[in-house]
Amino acid sequence: MEAKIAQHRAANAAIIEMNEQREAREAANLRDIEERERLDRQQRAEEARRAEEEEERERERNKLELINQLESSNAPASRVLAKAKAQQRQRETMRNVGSAVPSSSALLRAKAAARAEAAVDVPHVPITDHWSAETHRFTLKESYDDALSIGVRADPRGVMRAGGYMIEQAWSRALSCGVMGLDIPPLRGEGPTPTLPHINDGEAILAT
């Protein structure tokens, strides 16, 4: 009994030590991440401060340059101002192009994000994947043959295309549409009890 107790105590002590080591590693990793983020924020703030100081110095240089041009040039002031504005726009364009180049910290963040493992999210495409055990009961087709539509297009007199329909065809088409998704053959049977005045076979009734 004492040997078993000692064995359990040793096992528990080993587990506790492993947990403490794991927690220490996690804490160290967390400190490293926080330190990198702090240095990254500090670097971005320093870059923003330098950029602002450089812009301020450039504005002062532009002012002095414009004053010197106005004092020394014989050209009209409007022409000197227009030229100065064009040069300013050109400098701003070059500065924007330079700012588009990612900094070293941005490159490091991009590389770290690329190394991070991301879960693969496979989109679900209805009917095309084989998640259901009933996939053998249907065949997906790109199109289907609509006999009534073919008959309408081939109608020489244009009766059906003008808005008319055959009562027998309308009843059969309604039944076919109702059961086409039930995996059963089209229903065959007698037509419904007529509720309209008697019509001759083949006579078209205009839709109202």
C-alpha distance (Angstrom), angle and dihedral (degrees) to the residues before:
residue distance angle dihedral
M1 . . .
E2 3.79 . .
A3 3.80 89.7 .
K4 3.82 91.0 53.8
I5 3.78 91.2 48.1
A6 3.79 90.6 50.5
Q7 3.81 89.9 48.1
H8 3.81 92.0 51.3
R9 3.78 91.0 47.4
A10 3.79 91.1 51.2
A11 3.81 91.2 48.7
N12 3.81 91.6 48.5
A13 3.79 90.8 48.0
A14 3.81 90.6 51.7
I15 3.80 91.1 49.5
I16 3.79 91.6 48.1
E17 3.80 90.6 49.9
M18 3.82 91.4 49.4
N19 3.80 90.6 50.3
E20 3.79 91.5 49.0
Q21 3.80 91.0 50.1
R22 3.80 91.2 48.5
E23 3.80 91.9 49.3
A24 3.80 89.8 48.1
R25 3.81 91.0 52.2
E26 3.80 91.6 47.9
A27 3.79 91.0 49.0
A28 3.81 90.8 49.2
N29 3.79 91.2 49.4
L30 3.79 90.4 48.8
R31 3.81 91.0 51.1
D32 3.80 90.3 49.6
I33 3.80 91.4 50.8
E34 3.80 92.4 48.0
E35 3.80 90.9 48.0
R36 3.80 92.2 50.5
E37 3.79 90.8 48.5
R38 3.82 90.9 48.9
L39 3.80 91.9 50.3
D40 3.79 90.0 46.2
R41 3.81 91.9 52.5
Q42 3.78 90.4 46.3
Q43 3.79 91.5 50.6
R44 3.81 92.6 48.8
A45 3.80 91.1 49.0
E46 3.82 90.6 49.5
E47 3.80 91.4 48.8
A48 3.81 91.0 49.6
R49 3.83 91.3 48.8
R50 3.81 92.3 50.0
A51 3.79 91.2 47.2
E52 3.81 91.2 51.1
E53 3.81 92.0 48.5
E54 3.80 90.8 48.7
E55 3.80 91.3 50.5
E56 3.81 90.3 50.5
R57 3.81 91.9 50.3
E58 3.79 90.0 47.6
R59 3.81 91.6 52.0
E60 3.80 90.3 52.0
R61 3.80 91.3 48.7
N62 3.79 90.6 49.9
K63 3.79 91.7 51.0
L64 3.80 92.7 50.7
E65 3.79 91.4 44.9
L66 3.80 91.7 50.9
I67 3.81 92.1 48.7
N68 3.80 91.1 50.1
Q69 3.80 91.7 48.9
L70 3.80 92.2 49.9
E71 3.81 91.1 49.5
S72 3.80 97.6 44.5
S73 3.82 103.1 33.7
N74 3.79 124.4 87.6
A75 3.80 91.4 -157.1
P76 3.80 120.9 104.1
A77 3.78 114.9 -83.2
S78 3.82 91.3 -119.8
R79 3.80 91.1 58.8
V80 3.81 92.0 47.7
L81 3.81 90.9 49.7
A82 3.82 92.2 48.1
K83 3.81 91.0 51.1
A84 3.81 91.5 48.0
K85 3.81 91.2 50.7
A86 3.81 91.2 50.0
Q87 3.80 90.7 51.1
Q88 3.81 90.2 48.0
R89 3.81 91.6 52.6
Q90 3.79 90.1 49.4
R91 3.81 91.6 51.7
E92 3.81 91.1 48.3
T93 3.79 90.2 51.4
M94 3.79 91.7 51.9
R95 3.80 90.6 47.4
N96 3.81 91.9 51.2
V97 3.80 90.7 50.0
G98 3.79 89.8 51.5
S99 3.80 92.5 48.7
A100 3.80 89.6 54.2
V101 3.82 89.5 68.1
P102 3.81 106.6 94.0
S103 3.77 118.1 -117.5
S104 3.77 124.1 -122.7
S105 3.81 91.9 -100.3
A106 3.80 90.9 51.6
L107 3.79 90.1 51.0
L108 3.79 90.7 50.3
R109 3.80 91.2 50.7
A110 3.78 91.0 48.8
K111 3.80 92.0 50.5
A112 3.80 91.2 48.2
A113 3.79 91.1 50.5
A114 3.80 90.5 49.0
R115 3.77 90.7 53.1
A116 3.79 92.8 50.2
E117 3.74 113.2 102.7
A118 3.79 114.2 -118.8
A119 3.78 126.1 -163.6
V120 3.78 112.8 -111.7
D121 3.80 108.4 -120.0
V122 3.79 107.6 -160.2
P123 3.81 109.2 -163.0
H124 3.76 118.1 -125.5
V125 3.80 112.7 -119.9
P126 3.81 110.2 -163.8
I127 3.82 117.8 -121.4
T128 3.81 94.0 -2.5
D129 3.80 98.5 79.4
H130 3.80 122.5 69.7
W131 3.77 101.5 -125.1
S132 3.79 93.8 123.9
A133 3.80 126.5 71.5
E134 3.81 88.5 -142.3
T135 3.80 96.2 67.9
H136 3.81 90.5 105.3
R137 3.79 89.9 63.5
F138 3.79 95.9 68.7
T139 3.78 139.7 37.2
L140 3.78 118.6 -144.8
K141 3.81 111.0 -132.2
E142 3.75 131.0 -171.0
S143 3.80 92.7 -135.4
Y144 3.81 141.4 -4.5
D145 3.78 136.7 -138.7
D146 3.78 113.7 -107.1
A147 3.80 105.5 -165.5
L148 3.79 94.3 -173.1
S149 3.78 91.5 51.8
I150 3.80 89.3 51.0
G151 3.78 89.4 50.0
V152 3.78 91.7 50.6
R153 3.78 92.0 51.2
A154 3.79 91.4 47.8
D155 3.81 94.4 46.3
P156 3.81 103.3 125.4
R157 3.80 95.2 -161.8
G158 3.79 95.9 45.1
V159 3.80 92.0 -132.1
M160 3.80 95.6 135.5
R161 3.77 94.1 41.3
A162 3.79 89.5 52.2
G163 3.80 90.9 63.2
G164 3.79 103.6 -84.5
Y165 3.81 127.4 120.7
M166 3.76 140.8 -173.3
I167 3.80 112.1 -112.0
E168 3.83 92.5 -140.0
Q169 3.78 92.1 49.9
A170 3.80 92.7 47.0
W171 3.83 91.5 51.2
S172 3.82 93.1 47.4
R173 3.79 92.1 46.9
A174 3.81 91.9 50.7
L175 3.81 91.1 52.3
S176 3.79 92.4 47.3
C177 3.79 91.9 50.3
G178 3.79 90.2 48.5
V179 3.80 96.1 54.8
M180 3.79 102.9 29.6
G181 3.82 91.3 100.0
L182 3.81 96.4 45.1
D183 3.81 97.5 76.9
I184 3.81 93.1 -120.2
P185 3.79 129.8 117.3
P186 3.81 118.1 -95.2
L187 3.77 111.4 -80.7
R188 3.77 118.1 -104.9
G189 3.77 120.9 -163.3
E190 3.72 148.0 105.0
G191 3.74 121.2 -46.4
P192 3.80 123.5 -105.0
T193 3.75 121.8 -81.9
P194 3.79 106.2 -82.0
T195 3.77 113.5 -111.0
L196 3.78 95.3 171.9
P197 3.77 129.2 73.4
H198 3.78 113.2 -76.0
I199 3.78 114.4 -86.0
N200 3.73 131.5 -169.0
D201 3.80 119.9 -108.0
G202 3.76 111.3 -86.4
E203 3.77 94.0 17.8
A204 3.79 113.1 138.2
I205 3.81 121.8 -133.7
L206 3.77 114.1 -154.2
A207 3.79 116.4 -128.3
T208 3.79 115.0 -115.3
